């Protein structure tokens, strides 16, 4: 893996946030595209030396599916945006 794990995890969170935004706007094509990017990003984490980060990525995608099914995407987006601010400060 050429890039840092933080880079890929940060991209994964961004992909999920884009998926949330697309879903909230009712743009199913953009949602599917962003979700596909998220899974592609997750694949980079799978091959890394930090399996716990890959597992966190899986949990993040499960949270997305759960929030979408329950209609709580707005709350998830707010939580992830807050987490990204903290992540960027590291």
PDB file of N, CA, C and O in Angstrom, chain B, residues numbered from 101:
ATOM      1  N   UNK B 101       0.855  -1.173   0.000  1.00  0.00           N
ATOM      2  CA  UNK B 101       0.000   0.000   0.000  1.00  0.00           C
ATOM      3  C   UNK B 101       0.896   1.228   0.000  1.00  0.00           C
ATOM      4  O   UNK B 101       1.680   1.434   0.926  1.00  0.00           O
ATOM      5  N   UNK B 102       0.778   2.034  -1.030  1.00  0.00           N
ATOM      6  CA  UNK B 102       1.642   3.187  -1.192  1.00  0.00           C
ATOM      7  C   UNK B 102       1.262   4.346  -0.290  1.00  0.00           C
ATOM      8  O   UNK B 102       2.129   5.046   0.234  1.00  0.00           O
ATOM      9  N   UNK B 103      -0.005   4.542  -0.114  1.00  0.00           N
ATOM     10  CA  UNK B 103      -0.456   5.698   0.664  1.00  0.00           C
ATOM     11  C   UNK B 103      -0.707   5.289   2.097  1.00  0.00           C
ATOM     12  O   UNK B 103      -0.873   4.110   2.409  1.00  0.00           O
ATOM     13  N   UNK B 104      -0.731   6.256   2.936  1.00  0.00           N
ATOM     14  CA  UNK B 104      -0.953   6.063   4.353  1.00  0.00           C
ATOM     15  C   UNK B 104      -2.380   5.588   4.639  1.00  0.00           C
ATOM     16  O   UNK B 104      -3.318   5.968   3.937  1.00  0.00           O
ATOM     17  N   UNK B 105      -2.537   4.766   5.659  1.00  0.00           N
ATOM     18  CA  UNK B 105      -3.850   4.257   6.060  1.00  0.00           C
ATOM     19  C   UNK B 105      -4.802   5.412   6.369  1.00  0.00           C
ATOM     20  O   UNK B 105      -5.991   5.340   6.058  1.00  0.00           O
ATOM     21  N   UNK B 106      -4.286   6.456   6.970  1.00  0.00           N
ATOM     22  CA  UNK B 106      -5.138   7.609   7.284  1.00  0.00           C
ATOM     23  C   UNK B 106      -5.733   8.219   6.015  1.00  0.00           C
ATOM     24  O   UNK B 106      -6.891   8.636   5.993  1.00  0.00           O
ATOM     25  N   UNK B 107      -4.932   8.263   4.976  1.00  0.00           N
ATOM     26  CA  UNK B 107      -5.396   8.803   3.700  1.00  0.00           C
ATOM     27  C   UNK B 107      -6.601   8.010   3.195  1.00  0.00           C
ATOM     28  O   UNK B 107      -7.629   8.588   2.840  1.00  0.00           O
ATOM     29  N   UNK B 108      -6.468   6.683   3.165  1.00  0.00           N
ATOM     30  CA  UNK B 108      -7.553   5.858   2.655  1.00  0.00           C
ATOM     31  C   UNK B 108      -8.773   5.884   3.573  1.00  0.00           C
ATOM     32  O   UNK B 108      -9.908   5.903   3.095  1.00  0.00           O
ATOM     33  N   UNK B 109      -8.551   5.886   4.863  1.00  0.00           N
ATOM     34  CA  UNK B 109      -9.698   5.937   5.772  1.00  0.00           C
ATOM     35  C   UNK B 109     -10.416   7.286   5.644  1.00  0.00           C
ATOM     36  O   UNK B 109     -11.646   7.341   5.649  1.00  0.00           O
ATOM     37  N   UNK B 110      -9.663   8.345   5.533  1.00  0.00           N
ATOM     38  CA  UNK B 110     -10.263   9.661   5.325  1.00  0.00           C
ATOM     39  C   UNK B 110     -11.058   9.710   4.035  1.00  0.00           C
ATOM     40  O   UNK B 110     -12.138  10.299   3.991  1.00  0.00           O
ATOM     41  N   UNK B 111     -10.527   9.089   2.976  1.00  0.00           N
ATOM     42  CA  UNK B 111     -11.264   9.019   1.713  1.00  0.00           C
ATOM     43  C   UNK B 111     -12.523   8.179   1.849  1.00  0.00           C
ATOM     44  O   UNK B 111     -13.556   8.506   1.264  1.00  0.00           O
ATOM     45  N   UNK B 112     -12.444   7.102   2.617  1.00  0.00           N
ATOM     46  CA  UNK B 112     -13.621   6.267   2.833  1.00  0.00           C
ATOM     47  C   UNK B 112     -14.731   7.053   3.528  1.00  0.00           C
ATOM     48  O   UNK B 112     -15.893   6.989   3.125  1.00  0.00           O
ATOM     49  N   UNK B 113     -14.372   7.784   4.558  1.00  0.00           N
ATOM     50  CA  UNK B 113     -15.368   8.596   5.261  1.00  0.00           C
ATOM     51  C   UNK B 113     -15.960   9.635   4.304  1.00  0.00           C
ATOM     52  O   UNK B 113     -17.168   9.871   4.317  1.00  0.00           O
ATOM     53  N   UNK B 114     -15.124  10.248   3.486  1.00  0.00           N
ATOM     54  CA  UNK B 114     -15.617  11.220   2.501  1.00  0.00           C
ATOM     55  C   UNK B 114     -16.562  10.571   1.503  1.00  0.00           C
ATOM     56  O   UNK B 114     -17.583  11.155   1.140  1.00  0.00           O
ATOM     57  N   UNK B 115     -16.226   9.366   1.058  1.00  0.00           N
ATOM     58  CA  UNK B 115     -17.104   8.635   0.143  1.00  0.00           C
ATOM     59  C   UNK B 115     -18.461   8.370   0.789  1.00  0.00           C
ATOM     60  O   UNK B 115     -19.501   8.499   0.143  1.00  0.00           O
ATOM     61  N   UNK B 116     -18.442   8.003   2.053  1.00  0.00           N
ATOM     62  CA  UNK B 116     -19.690   7.729   2.770  1.00  0.00           C
ATOM     63  C   UNK B 116     -20.501   9.014   2.935  1.00  0.00           C
ATOM     64  O   UNK B 116     -21.721   9.000   2.769  1.00  0.00           O
ATOM     65  N   UNK B 117     -19.845  10.109   3.256  1.00  0.00           N
ATOM     66  CA  UNK B 117     -20.551  11.387   3.386  1.00  0.00           C
ATOM     67  C   UNK B 117     -21.172  11.790   2.050  1.00  0.00           C
ATOM     68  O   UNK B 117     -22.299  12.284   2.017  1.00  0.00           O
ATOM     69  N   UNK B 118     -20.452  11.585   0.958  1.00  0.00           N
ATOM     70  CA  UNK B 118     -21.025  11.869  -0.367  1.00  0.00           C
ATOM     71  C   UNK B 118     -22.224  10.963  -0.648  1.00  0.00           C
ATOM     72  O   UNK B 118     -23.212  11.406  -1.234  1.00  0.00           O
ATOM     73  N   UNK B 119     -22.142   9.715  -0.237  1.00  0.00           N
ATOM     74  CA  UNK B 119     -23.267   8.789  -0.406  1.00  0.00           C
ATOM     75  C   UNK B 119     -24.485   9.267   0.372  1.00  0.00           C
ATOM     76  O   UNK B 119     -25.610   9.225  -0.125  1.00  0.00           O
ATOM     77  N   UNK B 120     -24.249   9.717   1.580  1.00  0.00           N
ATOM     78  CA  UNK B 120     -25.334  10.225   2.423  1.00  0.00           C
ATOM     79  C   UNK B 120     -25.986  11.431   1.757  1.00  0.00           C
ATOM     80  O   UNK B 120     -27.210  11.499   1.642  1.00  0.00           O
ATOM     81  N   UNK B 121     -25.171  12.373   1.323  1.00  0.00           N
ATOM     82  CA  UNK B 121     -25.703  13.586   0.691  1.00  0.00           C
ATOM     83  C   UNK B 121     -26.535  13.247  -0.539  1.00  0.00           C
ATOM     84  O   UNK B 121     -27.615  13.804  -0.736  1.00  0.00           O
ATOM     85  N   UNK B 122     -26.032  12.334  -1.365  1.00  0.00           N
ATOM     86  CA  UNK B 122     -26.762  11.939  -2.568  1.00  0.00           C
ATOM     87  C   UNK B 122     -28.093  11.289  -2.204  1.00  0.00           C
ATOM     88  O   UNK B 122     -29.116  11.562  -2.833  1.00  0.00           O
ATOM     89  N   UNK B 123     -28.077  10.442  -1.205  1.00  0.00           N
ATOM     90  CA  UNK B 123     -29.307   9.773  -0.801  1.00  0.00           C
ATOM     91  C   UNK B 123     -30.323  10.766  -0.248  1.00  0.00           C
ATOM     92  O   UNK B 123     -31.513  10.678  -0.550  1.00  0.00           O
ATOM     93  N   UNK B 124     -29.852  11.702   0.556  1.00  0.00           N
ATOM     94  CA  UNK B 124     -30.756  12.707   1.118  1.00  0.00           C
ATOM     95  C   UNK B 124     -31.360  13.594   0.033  1.00  0.00           C
ATOM     96  O   UNK B 124     -32.468  14.106   0.192  1.00  0.00           O
ATOM     97  N   UNK B 125     -30.634  13.774  -1.063  1.00  0.00           N
ATOM     98  CA  UNK B 125     -31.136  14.581  -2.180  1.00  0.00           C
ATOM     99  C   UNK B 125     -31.951  13.751  -3.169  1.00  0.00           C
ATOM    100  O   UNK B 125     -32.456  14.277  -4.160  1.00  0.00           O
ATOM    101  N   UNK B 126     -32.075  12.455  -2.896  1.00  0.00           N
ATOM    102  CA  UNK B 126     -32.855  11.590  -3.768  1.00  0.00           C
ATOM    103  C   UNK B 126     -32.168  11.239  -5.078  1.00  0.00           C
ATOM    104  O   UNK B 126     -32.827  10.823  -6.030  1.00  0.00           O
ATOM    105  N   UNK B 127     -30.870  11.400  -5.136  1.00  0.00           N
ATOM    106  CA  UNK B 127     -30.104  11.108  -6.350  1.00  0.00           C
ATOM    107  C   UNK B 127     -29.523   9.698  -6.251  1.00  0.00           C
ATOM    108  O   UNK B 127     -28.391   9.509  -5.804  1.00  0.00           O
ATOM    109  N   UNK B 128     -30.314   8.716  -6.674  1.00  0.00           N
ATOM    110  CA  UNK B 128     -29.911   7.324  -6.547  1.00  0.00           C
ATOM    111  C   UNK B 128     -28.677   6.977  -7.374  1.00  0.00           C
ATOM    112  O   UNK B 128     -27.848   6.179  -6.936  1.00  0.00           O
ATOM    113  N   UNK B 129     -28.548   7.554  -8.542  1.00  0.00           N
ATOM    114  CA  UNK B 129     -27.374   7.273  -9.389  1.00  0.00           C
ATOM    115  C   UNK B 129     -26.105   7.757  -8.705  1.00  0.00           C
ATOM    116  O   UNK B 129     -25.105   7.040  -8.673  1.00  0.00           O
ATOM    117  N   UNK B 130     -26.137   8.957  -8.162  1.00  0.00           N
ATOM    118  CA  UNK B 130     -24.966   9.487  -7.453  1.00  0.00           C
ATOM    119  C   UNK B 130     -24.698   8.703  -6.172  1.00  0.00           C
ATOM    120  O   UNK B 130     -23.545   8.495  -5.795  1.00  0.00           O
ATOM    121  N   UNK B 131     -25.762   8.271  -5.508  1.00  0.00           N
ATOM    122  CA  UNK B 131     -25.605   7.445  -4.305  1.00  0.00           C
ATOM    123  C   UNK B 131     -24.859   6.157  -4.647  1.00  0.00           C
ATOM    124  O   UNK B 131     -23.889   5.803  -3.977  1.00  0.00           O
ATOM    125  N   UNK B 132     -25.307   5.464  -5.678  1.00  0.00           N
ATOM    126  CA  UNK B 132     -24.673   4.203  -6.075  1.00  0.00           C
ATOM    127  C   UNK B 132     -23.219   4.422  -6.497  1.00  0.00           C
ATOM    128  O   UNK B 132     -22.350   3.608  -6.184  1.00  0.00           O
ATOM    129  N   UNK B 133     -22.959   5.517  -7.204  1.00  0.00           N
ATOM    130  CA  UNK B 133     -21.593   5.823  -7.628  1.00  0.00           C
ATOM    131  C   UNK B 133     -20.689   6.073  -6.412  1.00  0.00           C
ATOM    132  O   UNK B 133     -19.573   5.558  -6.345  1.00  0.00           O
ATOM    133  N   UNK B 134     -21.172   6.851  -5.473  1.00  0.00           N
ATOM    134  CA  UNK B 134     -20.382   7.142  -4.274  1.00  0.00           C
ATOM    135  C   UNK B 134     -20.180   5.886  -3.432  1.00  0.00           C
ATOM    136  O   UNK B 134     -19.108   5.682  -2.864  1.00  0.00           O
ATOM    137  N   UNK B 135     -21.205   5.052  -3.354  1.00  0.00           N
ATOM    138  CA  UNK B 135     -21.084   3.804  -2.600  1.00  0.00           C
ATOM    139  C   UNK B 135     -20.070   2.870  -3.258  1.00  0.00           C
ATOM    140  O   UNK B 135     -19.301   2.199  -2.571  1.00  0.00           O
ATOM    141  N   UNK B 136     -20.073   2.831  -4.581  1.00  0.00           N
ATOM    142  CA  UNK B 136     -19.091   2.018  -5.311  1.00  0.00           C
ATOM    143  C   UNK B 136     -17.673   2.503  -5.022  1.00  0.00           C
ATOM    144  O   UNK B 136     -16.760   1.700  -4.830  1.00  0.00           O
ATOM    145  N   UNK B 137     -17.496   3.819  -4.995  1.00  0.00           N
ATOM    146  CA  UNK B 137     -16.179   4.393  -4.655  1.00  0.00           C
ATOM    147  C   UNK B 137     -15.780   4.017  -3.230  1.00  0.00           C
ATOM    148  O   UNK B 137     -14.613   3.730  -2.962  1.00  0.00           O
ATOM    149  N   UNK B 138     -16.747   4.020  -2.325  1.00  0.00           N
ATOM    150  CA  UNK B 138     -16.459   3.670  -0.932  1.00  0.00           C
ATOM    151  C   UNK B 138     -15.952   2.233  -0.833  1.00  0.00           C
ATOM    152  O   UNK B 138     -14.986   1.961  -0.120  1.00  0.00           O
ATOM    153  N   UNK B 139     -16.596   1.319  -1.543  1.00  0.00           N
ATOM    154  CA  UNK B 139     -16.139  -0.071  -1.513  1.00  0.00           C
ATOM    155  C   UNK B 139     -14.776  -0.237  -2.177  1.00  0.00           C
ATOM    156  O   UNK B 139     -13.978  -1.073  -1.754  1.00  0.00           O
ATOM    157  N   UNK B 140     -14.508   0.544  -3.203  1.00  0.00           N
ATOM    158  CA  UNK B 140     -13.190   0.505  -3.842  1.00  0.00           C
ATOM    159  C   UNK B 140     -12.121   1.011  -2.865  1.00  0.00           C
ATOM    160  O   UNK B 140     -11.035   0.439  -2.770  1.00  0.00           O
ATOM    161  N   UNK B 141     -12.435   2.065  -2.158  1.00  0.00           N
ATOM    162  CA  UNK B 141     -11.510   2.597  -1.152  1.00  0.00           C
ATOM    163  C   UNK B 141     -11.298   1.586  -0.035  1.00  0.00           C
ATOM    164  O   UNK B 141     -10.179   1.404   0.444  1.00  0.00           O
ATOM    165  N   UNK B 142     -12.381   0.928   0.379  1.00  0.00           N
ATOM    166  CA  UNK B 142     -12.276  -0.090   1.430  1.00  0.00           C
ATOM    167  C   UNK B 142     -11.332  -1.212   1.016  1.00  0.00           C
ATOM    168  O   UNK B 142     -10.623  -1.771   1.852  1.00  0.00           O
ATOM    169  N   UNK B 143     -11.324  -1.539  -0.263  1.00  0.00           N
ATOM    170  CA  UNK B 143     -10.439  -2.600  -0.756  1.00  0.00           C
ATOM    171  C   UNK B 143      -8.970  -2.260  -0.521  1.00  0.00           C
ATOM    172  O   UNK B 143      -8.165  -3.156  -0.264  1.00  0.00           O
ATOM    173  N   UNK B 144      -8.613  -0.989  -0.604  1.00  0.00           N
ATOM    174  CA  UNK B 144      -7.232  -0.581  -0.316  1.00  0.00           C
ATOM    175  C   UNK B 144      -6.896  -0.837   1.147  1.00  0.00           C
ATOM    176  O   UNK B 144      -5.777  -1.230   1.475  1.00  0.00           O
ATOM    177  N   UNK B 145      -7.867  -0.613   2.019  1.00  0.00           N
ATOM    178  CA  UNK B 145      -7.628  -0.834   3.445  1.00  0.00           C
ATOM    179  C   UNK B 145      -7.498  -2.316   3.775  1.00  0.00           C
ATOM    180  O   UNK B 145      -6.792  -2.691   4.711  1.00  0.00           O
ATOM    181  N   UNK B 146      -8.171  -3.145   3.014  1.00  0.00           N
ATOM    182  CA  UNK B 146      -8.142  -4.588   3.288  1.00  0.00           C
ATOM    183  C   UNK B 146      -6.733  -5.155   3.148  1.00  0.00           C
ATOM    184  O   UNK B 146      -6.346  -6.051   3.899  1.00  0.00           O
ATOM    185  N   UNK B 147      -5.976  -4.645   2.203  1.00  0.00           N
ATOM    186  CA  UNK B 147      -4.634  -5.153   1.966  1.00  0.00           C
ATOM    187  C   UNK B 147      -3.570  -4.544   2.863  1.00  0.00           C
ATOM    188  O   UNK B 147      -2.390  -4.864   2.723  1.00  0.00           O
ATOM    189  N   UNK B 148      -3.963  -3.679   3.772  1.00  0.00           N
ATOM    190  CA  UNK B 148      -2.994  -2.987   4.611  1.00  0.00           C
ATOM    191  C   UNK B 148      -2.568  -3.783   5.832  1.00  0.00           C
ATOM    192  O   UNK B 148      -3.057  -4.884   6.085  1.00  0.00           O
ATOM    193  N   UNK B 149      -1.661  -3.208   6.567  1.00  0.00           N
ATOM    194  CA  UNK B 149      -1.117  -3.856   7.764  1.00  0.00           C
ATOM    195  C   UNK B 149      -1.924  -3.526   9.020  1.00  0.00           C
ATOM    196  O   UNK B 149      -1.527  -3.881  10.130  1.00  0.00           O
ATOM    197  N   UNK B 150      -3.034  -2.861   8.842  1.00  0.00           N
ATOM    198  CA  UNK B 150      -3.874  -2.474   9.986  1.00  0.00           C
ATOM    199  C   UNK B 150      -5.281  -3.042   9.795  1.00  0.00           C
ATOM    200  O   UNK B 150      -6.185  -2.313   9.387  1.00  0.00           O
ATOM    201  N   UNK B 151      -5.480  -4.322  10.080  1.00  0.00           N
ATOM    202  CA  UNK B 151      -6.790  -4.939   9.848  1.00  0.00           C
ATOM    203  C   UNK B 151      -7.913  -4.283  10.635  1.00  0.00           C
ATOM    204  O   UNK B 151      -9.074  -4.346  10.232  1.00  0.00           O
ATOM    205  N   UNK B 152      -7.581  -3.663  11.739  1.00  0.00           N
ATOM    206  CA  UNK B 152      -8.624  -2.998  12.537  1.00  0.00           C
ATOM    207  C   UNK B 152      -9.213  -1.798  11.805  1.00  0.00           C
ATOM    208  O   UNK B 152     -10.377  -1.455  12.011  1.00  0.00           O
ATOM    209  N   UNK B 153      -8.417  -1.161  10.953  1.00  0.00           N
ATOM    210  CA  UNK B 153      -8.919  -0.035  10.175  1.00  0.00           C
ATOM    211  C   UNK B 153      -9.876  -0.546   9.098  1.00  0.00           C
ATOM    212  O   UNK B 153     -10.899   0.080   8.819  1.00  0.00           O
ATOM    213  N   UNK B 154      -9.541  -1.674   8.506  1.00  0.00           N
ATOM    214  CA  UNK B 154     -10.448  -2.298   7.538  1.00  0.00           C
ATOM    215  C   UNK B 154     -11.775  -2.647   8.221  1.00  0.00           C
ATOM    216  O   UNK B 154     -12.846  -2.399   7.666  1.00  0.00           O
ATOM    217  N   UNK B 155     -11.702  -3.216   9.411  1.00  0.00           N
ATOM    218  CA  UNK B 155     -12.916  -3.574  10.155  1.00  0.00           C
ATOM    219  C   UNK B 155     -13.749  -2.329  10.473  1.00  0.00           C
ATOM    220  O   UNK B 155     -14.977  -2.363  10.393  1.00  0.00           O
ATOM    221  N   UNK B 156     -13.088  -1.246  10.827  1.00  0.00           N
ATOM    222  CA  UNK B 156     -13.809   0.014  11.070  1.00  0.00           C
ATOM    223  C   UNK B 156     -14.501   0.495   9.802  1.00  0.00           C
ATOM    224  O   UNK B 156     -15.613   1.021   9.854  1.00  0.00           O
ATOM    225  N   UNK B 157     -13.839   0.314   8.667  1.00  0.00           N
ATOM    226  CA  UNK B 157     -14.443   0.688   7.396  1.00  0.00           C
ATOM    227  C   UNK B 157     -15.693  -0.129   7.102  1.00  0.00           C
ATOM    228  O   UNK B 157     -16.698   0.402   6.631  1.00  0.00           O
ATOM    229  N   UNK B 158     -15.621  -1.423   7.385  1.00  0.00           N
ATOM    230  CA  UNK B 158     -16.804  -2.272   7.221  1.00  0.00           C
ATOM    231  C   UNK B 158     -17.952  -1.801   8.111  1.00  0.00           C
ATOM    232  O   UNK B 158     -19.103  -1.732   7.681  1.00  0.00           O
ATOM    233  N   UNK B 159     -17.616  -1.480   9.358  1.00  0.00           N
ATOM    234  CA  UNK B 159     -18.643  -0.985  10.284  1.00  0.00           C
ATOM    235  C   UNK B 159     -19.248   0.324   9.795  1.00  0.00           C
ATOM    236  O   UNK B 159     -20.448   0.557   9.945  1.00  0.00           O
ATOM    237  N   UNK B 160     -18.420   1.167   9.215  1.00  0.00           N
ATOM    238  CA  UNK B 160     -18.901   2.442   8.684  1.00  0.00           C
ATOM    239  C   UNK B 160     -19.911   2.215   7.558  1.00  0.00           C
ATOM    240  O   UNK B 160     -20.946   2.878   7.505  1.00  0.00           O
ATOM    241  N   UNK B 161     -19.611   1.288   6.668  1.00  0.00           N
ATOM    242  CA  UNK B 161     -20.534   0.999   5.572  1.00  0.00           C
ATOM    243  C   UNK B 161     -21.817   0.337   6.081  1.00  0.00           C
ATOM    244  O   UNK B 161     -22.895   0.561   5.530  1.00  0.00           O
ATOM    245  N   UNK B 162     -21.698  -0.466   7.120  1.00  0.00           N
ATOM    246  CA  UNK B 162     -22.908  -1.035   7.730  1.00  0.00           C
ATOM    247  C   UNK B 162     -23.743   0.051   8.381  1.00  0.00           C
ATOM    248  O   UNK B 162     -24.972   0.020   8.317  1.00  0.00           O
ATOM    249  N   UNK B 163     -23.082   1.008   9.006  1.00  0.00           N
ATOM    250  CA  UNK B 163     -23.805   2.133   9.617  1.00  0.00           C
ATOM    251  C   UNK B 163     -24.551   2.929   8.553  1.00  0.00           C
ATOM    252  O   UNK B 163     -25.672   3.383   8.783  1.00  0.00           O
ATOM    253  N   UNK B 164     -23.931   3.097   7.394  1.00  0.00           N
ATOM    254  CA  UNK B 164     -24.582   3.794   6.284  1.00  0.00           C
ATOM    255  C   UNK B 164     -25.857   3.059   5.870  1.00  0.00           C
ATOM    256  O   UNK B 164     -26.915   3.673   5.734  1.00  0.00           O
ATOM    257  N   UNK B 165     -25.755   1.754   5.672  1.00  0.00           N
ATOM    258  CA  UNK B 165     -26.924   0.966   5.268  1.00  0.00           C
ATOM    259  C   UNK B 165     -28.011   1.026   6.340  1.00  0.00           C
ATOM    260  O   UNK B 165     -29.194   1.159   6.026  1.00  0.00           O
ATOM    261  N   UNK B 166     -27.611   0.930   7.581  1.00  0.00           N
ATOM    262  CA  UNK B 166     -28.560   0.974   8.692  1.00  0.00           C
ATOM    263  C   UNK B 166     -29.253   2.338   8.772  1.00  0.00           C
ATOM    264  O   UNK B 166     -30.473   2.414   8.917  1.00  0.00           O
ATOM    265  N   UNK B 167     -28.478   3.392   8.679  1.00  0.00           N
ATOM    266  CA  UNK B 167     -29.044   4.743   8.763  1.00  0.00           C
ATOM    267  C   UNK B 167     -29.963   5.020   7.579  1.00  0.00           C
ATOM    268  O   UNK B 167     -30.987   5.688   7.725  1.00  0.00           O
ATOM    269  N   UNK B 168     -29.605   4.516   6.429  1.00  0.00           N
ATOM    270  CA  UNK B 168     -30.455   4.723   5.256  1.00  0.00           C
ATOM    271  C   UNK B 168     -31.789   4.001   5.435  1.00  0.00           C
ATOM    272  O   UNK B 168     -32.843   4.542   5.100  1.00  0.00           O
ATOM    273  N   UNK B 169     -31.740   2.787   5.961  1.00  0.00           N
ATOM    274  CA  UNK B 169     -32.962   2.007   6.176  1.00  0.00           C
ATOM    275  C   UNK B 169     -33.854   2.629   7.261  1.00  0.00           C
ATOM    276  O   UNK B 169     -35.080   2.548   7.184  1.00  0.00           O
ATOM    277  N   UNK B 170     -33.236   3.243   8.258  1.00  0.00           N
ATOM    278  CA  UNK B 170     -33.998   3.806   9.378  1.00  0.00           C
ATOM    279  C   UNK B 170     -34.344   5.276   9.194  1.00  0.00           C
ATOM    280  O   UNK B 170     -35.088   5.843   9.995  1.00  0.00           O
ATOM    281  N   UNK B 171     -33.813   5.899   8.147  1.00  0.00           N
ATOM    282  CA  UNK B 171     -34.103   7.307   7.915  1.00  0.00           C
ATOM    283  C   UNK B 171     -33.336   8.248   8.823  1.00  0.00           C
ATOM    284  O   UNK B 171     -33.814   9.335   9.149  1.00  0.00           O
ATOM    285  N   UNK B 172     -32.150   7.834   9.230  1.00  0.00           N
ATOM    286  CA  UNK B 172     -31.336   8.651  10.133  1.00  0.00           C
ATOM    287  C   UNK B 172     -30.024   9.091   9.475  1.00  0.00           C
ATOM    288  O   UNK B 172     -29.009   9.256  10.152  1.00  0.00           O
ATOM    289  N   UNK B 173     -30.052   9.276   8.172  1.00  0.00           N
ATOM    290  CA  UNK B 173     -28.835   9.671   7.459  1.00  0.00           C
ATOM    291  C   UNK B 173     -28.314  11.033   7.895  1.00  0.00           C
ATOM    292  O   UNK B 173     -27.102  11.242   7.959  1.00  0.00           O
ATOM    293  N   UNK B 174     -29.210  11.955   8.194  1.00  0.00           N
ATOM    294  CA  UNK B 174     -28.784  13.286   8.627  1.00  0.00           C
ATOM    295  C   UNK B 174     -27.945  13.233   9.890  1.00  0.00           C
ATOM    296  O   UNK B 174     -26.931  13.922   9.998  1.00  0.00           O
ATOM    297  N   UNK B 175     -28.367  12.415  10.842  1.00  0.00           N
ATOM    298  CA  UNK B 175     -27.616  12.276  12.090  1.00  0.00           C
ATOM    299  C   UNK B 175     -26.251  11.641  11.838  1.00  0.00           C
ATOM    300  O   UNK B 175     -25.252  12.047  12.433  1.00  0.00           O
ATOM    301  N   UNK B 176     -26.212  10.648  10.956  1.00  0.00           N
ATOM    302  CA  UNK B 176     -24.932  10.010  10.639  1.00  0.00           C
ATOM    303  C   UNK B 176     -24.002  10.993   9.952  1.00  0.00           C
ATOM    304  O   UNK B 176     -22.811  11.037  10.262  1.00  0.00           O
ATOM    305  N   UNK B 177     -24.526  11.779   9.026  1.00  0.00           N
ATOM    306  CA  UNK B 177     -23.696  12.777   8.333  1.00  0.00           C
ATOM    307  C   UNK B 177     -23.116  13.778   9.328  1.00  0.00           C
ATOM    308  O   UNK B 177     -21.940  14.132   9.244  1.00  0.00           O
ATOM    309  N   UNK B 178     -23.922  14.224  10.249  1.00  0.00           N
ATOM    310  CA  UNK B 178     -23.445  15.178  11.258  1.00  0.00           C
ATOM    311  C   UNK B 178     -22.333  14.557  12.100  1.00  0.00           C
ATOM    312  O   UNK B 178     -21.317  15.200  12.364  1.00  0.00           O
ATOM    313  N   UNK B 179     -22.523  13.329  12.512  1.00  0.00           N
ATOM    314  CA  UNK B 179     -21.510  12.635  13.316  1.00  0.00           C
ATOM    315  C   UNK B 179     -20.203  12.471  12.533  1.00  0.00           C
ATOM    316  O   UNK B 179     -19.121  12.713  13.068  1.00  0.00           O
ATOM    317  N   UNK B 180     -20.307  12.063  11.271  1.00  0.00           N
ATOM    318  CA  UNK B 180     -19.105  11.854  10.462  1.00  0.00           C
ATOM    319  C   UNK B 180     -18.385  13.160  10.157  1.00  0.00           C
ATOM    320  O   UNK B 180     -17.155  13.205  10.148  1.00  0.00           O
ATOM    321  N   UNK B 181     -19.138  14.210   9.909  1.00  0.00           N
ATOM    322  CA  UNK B 181     -18.511  15.510   9.652  1.00  0.00           C
ATOM    323  C   UNK B 181     -17.729  15.967  10.881  1.00  0.00           C
ATOM    324  O   UNK B 181     -16.625  16.500  10.762  1.00  0.00           O
ATOM    325  N   UNK B 182     -18.297  15.758  12.036  1.00  0.00           N
ATOM    326  CA  UNK B 182     -17.609  16.107  13.279  1.00  0.00           C
ATOM    327  C   UNK B 182     -16.341  15.258  13.448  1.00  0.00           C
ATOM    328  O   UNK B 182     -15.290  15.769  13.833  1.00  0.00           O
ATOM    329  N   UNK B 183     -16.452  13.975  13.160  1.00  0.00           N
ATOM    330  CA  UNK B 183     -15.301  13.088  13.279  1.00  0.00           C
ATOM    331  C   UNK B 183     -14.198  13.465  12.288  1.00  0.00           C
ATOM    332  O   UNK B 183     -13.013  13.387  12.612  1.00  0.00           O
ATOM    333  N   UNK B 184     -14.594  13.874  11.084  1.00  0.00           N
ATOM    334  CA  UNK B 184     -13.602  14.262  10.080  1.00  0.00           C
ATOM    335  C   UNK B 184     -12.832  15.499  10.514  1.00  0.00           C
ATOM    336  O   UNK B 184     -11.640  15.615  10.230  1.00  0.00           O
ATOM    337  N   UNK B 185     -13.486  16.409  11.188  1.00  0.00           N
ATOM    338  CA  UNK B 185     -12.780  17.599  11.678  1.00  0.00           C
ATOM    339  C   UNK B 185     -11.714  17.186  12.672  1.00  0.00           C
ATOM    340  O   UNK B 185     -10.599  17.708  12.639  1.00  0.00           O
ATOM    341  N   UNK B 186     -12.039  16.259  13.553  1.00  0.00           N
ATOM    342  CA  UNK B 186     -11.070  15.766  14.515  1.00  0.00           C
ATOM    343  C   UNK B 186      -9.961  15.001  13.818  1.00  0.00           C
ATOM    344  O   UNK B 186      -8.792  15.114  14.188  1.00  0.00           O
ATOM    345  N   UNK B 187     -10.323  14.226  12.816  1.00  0.00           N
ATOM    346  CA  UNK B 187      -9.357  13.424  12.068  1.00  0.00           C
ATOM    347  C   UNK B 187      -8.368  14.329  11.348  1.00  0.00           C
ATOM    348  O   UNK B 187      -7.172  14.038  11.315  1.00  0.00           O
ATOM    349  N   UNK B 188      -8.849  15.412  10.778  1.00  0.00           N
ATOM    350  CA  UNK B 188      -7.984  16.334  10.063  1.00  0.00           C
ATOM    351  C   UNK B 188      -7.016  17.080  10.954  1.00  0.00           C
ATOM    352  O   UNK B 188      -5.970  17.543  10.497  1.00  0.00           O
ATOM    353  N   UNK B 189      -7.363  17.198  12.228  1.00  0.00           N
ATOM    354  CA  UNK B 189      -6.514  17.920  13.172  1.00  0.00           C
ATOM    355  C   UNK B 189      -5.330  17.092  13.635  1.00  0.00           C
ATOM    356  O   UNK B 189      -4.390  17.623  14.226  1.00  0.00           O
ATOM    357  N   UNK B 190      -5.372  15.767  13.363  1.00  0.00           N
ATOM    358  CA  UNK B 190      -4.286  14.879  13.835  1.00  0.00           C
ATOM    359  C   UNK B 190      -3.067  15.070  12.973  1.00  0.00           C
ATOM    360  O   UNK B 190      -2.044  14.422  13.197  1.00  0.00           O
TER     361      UNK B 190
END
